[in-house]
Protein backbone atom coordinates (compact mmCIF):
# COMPACT_ATOMS: atom_id res chain seq x y z
CA UNK A 1 0.00 0.00 0.00
CA UNK A 2 1.42 3.33 -1.04
CA UNK A 3 0.67 6.22 1.33
CA UNK A 4 2.04 9.04 -0.83
CA UNK A 5 -0.14 12.02 -1.67
CA UNK A 6 -0.77 12.44 -5.35
CA UNK A 7 -1.45 15.81 -6.98
CA UNK A 8 -5.08 14.75 -7.55
CA UNK A 9 -5.59 14.20 -3.81
CA UNK A 10 -4.35 17.69 -2.93
CA UNK A 11 -6.70 20.69 -2.94
CA UNK A 12 -6.54 22.86 -6.04
CA UNK A 13 -5.41 25.85 -3.99
CA UNK A 14 -2.30 23.91 -2.94
CA UNK A 15 -1.30 22.44 -6.28
CA UNK A 16 -2.56 25.26 -8.48
CA UNK A 17 -4.92 24.97 -11.40
CA UNK A 18 -3.22 25.51 -14.73
CA UNK A 19 -4.97 26.34 -17.95
CA UNK A 20 -7.94 28.09 -16.37
CA UNK A 21 -9.01 31.62 -17.10
CA UNK A 22 -9.30 34.00 -14.13
CA UNK A 23 -12.63 33.46 -12.41
CA UNK A 24 -13.13 30.03 -14.00
CA UNK A 25 -13.54 26.96 -11.84
CA UNK A 26 -13.18 23.27 -12.36
CA UNK A 27 -15.82 20.76 -11.24
CA UNK A 28 -14.97 17.83 -8.95
CA UNK A 29 -15.44 15.36 -11.80
CA UNK A 30 -12.97 17.26 -14.01
CA UNK A 31 -10.33 17.21 -11.28
CA UNK A 32 -10.56 13.48 -10.75
CA UNK A 33 -13.88 12.55 -9.19
CA UNK A 34 -13.63 14.39 -5.91
CA UNK A 35 -13.88 13.09 -2.40
CA UNK A 36 -16.02 10.03 -3.07
CA UNK A 37 -13.69 8.59 -5.70
CA UNK A 38 -10.65 9.24 -3.52
CA UNK A 39 -12.38 7.50 -0.62
CA UNK A 40 -13.24 4.52 -2.83
CA UNK A 41 -9.63 4.34 -4.04
CA UNK A 42 -8.31 4.46 -0.47
CA UNK A 43 -10.74 1.75 0.68
CA UNK A 44 -9.74 -0.37 -2.30
CA UNK A 45 -6.06 0.02 -1.45
CA UNK A 46 -6.68 -0.99 2.18
CA UNK A 47 -8.72 -3.99 1.05
CA UNK A 48 -5.99 -5.04 -1.39
CA UNK A 49 -3.34 -4.75 1.33
CA UNK A 50 -5.43 -6.92 3.67
CA UNK A 51 -6.00 -9.55 0.98
CA UNK A 52 -2.28 -9.58 0.13
CA UNK A 53 -1.27 -9.96 3.78
CA UNK A 54 -3.74 -12.84 4.16
CA UNK A 55 -2.30 -14.53 1.08
CA UNK A 56 1.24 -14.14 2.37
CA UNK A 57 0.21 -15.51 5.78
CA UNK A 58 -1.21 -18.63 4.11
CA UNK A 59 1.94 -19.06 2.04
CA UNK A 60 4.14 -18.85 5.15
CA UNK A 61 1.93 -21.36 6.95
CA UNK A 62 2.25 -23.71 3.97
CA UNK A 63 6.04 -23.23 4.20
CA UNK A 64 6.44 -21.79 0.71
CA UNK A 65 10.19 -21.12 0.33
CA UNK A 66 9.53 -18.17 -2.03
CA UNK A 67 7.75 -16.15 0.70
CA UNK A 68 9.82 -14.79 3.56
CA UNK A 69 8.55 -14.21 7.06
CA UNK A 70 9.90 -10.64 6.98
CA UNK A 71 7.95 -9.82 3.83
CA UNK A 72 4.82 -11.26 5.44
CA UNK A 73 5.26 -9.28 8.64
CA UNK A 74 5.75 -6.03 6.70
CA UNK A 75 2.59 -6.74 4.65
CA UNK A 76 0.63 -7.43 7.85
CA UNK A 77 1.82 -4.16 9.42
CA UNK A 78 0.95 -2.18 6.28
CA UNK A 79 -2.54 -3.68 6.24
CA UNK A 80 -2.98 -2.98 9.96
CA UNK A 81 -1.84 0.65 9.65
CA UNK A 82 -4.09 1.17 6.62
CA UNK A 83 -7.07 -0.28 8.47
CA UNK A 84 -6.41 1.89 11.53
CA UNK A 85 -6.13 5.00 9.35
CA UNK A 86 -9.39 4.08 7.63
CA UNK A 87 -11.06 3.59 10.99
CA UNK A 88 -9.88 7.02 12.18
CA UNK A 89 -11.18 8.66 8.99
CA UNK A 90 -14.52 6.92 9.44
CA UNK A 91 -14.74 8.07 13.06
CA UNK A 92 -13.92 11.65 12.06
CA UNK A 93 -16.56 11.60 9.33
CA UNK A 94 -19.20 10.27 11.73
CA UNK A 95 -18.25 12.94 14.27
CA UNK A 96 -18.44 15.68 11.62
CA UNK A 97 -21.84 14.40 10.48
CA UNK A 98 -23.06 14.34 14.08
CA UNK A 99 -21.80 17.88 14.65
CA UNK A 100 -23.53 19.15 11.52
CA UNK A 101 -26.80 17.41 12.41
CA UNK A 102 -26.71 18.93 15.91
CA UNK A 103 -26.23 22.49 14.64
CA UNK A 104 -29.05 24.91 15.28
CA UNK A 105 -30.44 26.46 12.13
N, C-alpha and C positions, 0 to 999 in steps of 0.2 A: 504494500500500500504506500503510495507516494503522498506525502503531506505538504508538498510545495504549493504555494499560491500561484495560480496562473493569471495572466492579465485579464481573462474573462471574469474571474472570480472577484477582482478588485473593482471598487466603485469607479465610475467614469471620471469623477472629480480627481481621483488619485492618479489614474493612468492616462488621463487626457483623451479627448475624442478628436481624432483627426478627420479631416475631410468634411466637416460640418460647417455650414454658414453660421455667422453669429445669430443667436436667437433660435437656432434650430435645435431640435432634440431628437434623440434616438429612442425608439420603443424598446421594451425589455426583450421582445422576440428578436429584434435586429441585433442586439448586443450578444445574445447567446441563450435566450430562454428565460433569463431571470432567476429568481430565488428558487422556484419550484424545480427547475431542471438541475440547478446546482445541488439541491438537496437530494434529488433522485440519484445523481451521479455519486454523491458522497455515500449514500446508503448502499448503492451498488458496489462501491469500492470496499466498504466495510464487510458486506456480505461475501464478496470474493475473497477477501483476506481470511475470513472465518472458514470458508470452504477449503481454501488452500491449507490452512493450518490443520484442519481435520484430516485432510488427505495425507499430509506429511506425518501426522501422528499415527495413522493406520500403517503407513509404510515403515515407520520405525518399529512399531509393534510386530510387524511381519518380518522384521530383521532384513529389510532391503539394504544391500550394501551401498547402493547409489545415493541413499538419503542419510545425511549426517544428523546426529542428535543436536548439534549446534544450530544447524539450519532450521530444524524443527522448532527449537526453543525460541529462536528469533521470530519465526512466523507466528508462533503462539502469542508472543509479547506484542507484536504489531497488531494482531487481531484484537487482543485485549485492550490495548490503548485506543484503537479505533472505535471499539464498542463503548468504552467509557466516555470518549469524546462525544459520540453520538447521543449517549444517554444524557450528558450535560446539556447539549444543544436542545434536546427534547424537553428537559426540565425547564430550561430558560424560556422556550417557546410557550410552554404551558403557563408559566408564571406571567409572561407578558400578556397572554390571552386573558388570564384571570384579572390582571391589573386593568386592562382595557374594559373588560365587562363590568368591573366594579366602579368605573368612573361615573361621576354624576354628570348628566347632560344638561 
